[in-house]
Amino acid sequence: MSGRWYLAGLTLVCCVAGAAAALVPPATRTEIVWGVAIGSLVQAPLGWITIRSVGTERLQVIWALGMLIRVTLVAVTGLILVPALQWDMIPLLGSLVLTILLLLALEVLTVTRETSGINAR
């Protein structure tokens, strides 16, 4: 059940991001789309793995490694990808970090919903 809820939330976040990207000026659209894409491609599987590990003994290790991967992703993007591809740093890192934060919030909501004992239908 948590998997379906997470996928629905992931779809909603991606649709909202796509709509937002369509509304921004064309000069920054490429960086914003790439920030959302990179964030989603890394965060979505990390969130899925974290949600699936709730209630197991490996949750802390998975969570810690996931956070390390997320921080490393932002650093590598800002220090290597942005200069190498001559992208504008602020829209790219802003959309990347915002995507990661929104999907982290989705993880928290999914886990809270599944473990709180309240399963509204």
Secondary structure, 3 states (H helix, E strand, C coil): CHHHHHHHHHHHHHHHHHHHHHHCCHHHHHHHHHHHHHHHHHHHHHHHHHHHHCCCCCHHHHHHHHHHHHHHHHHHHHHHHHHHHCCCHHHHHHHHHHHHHHHHHHHHHHHHHHHCCCCCC
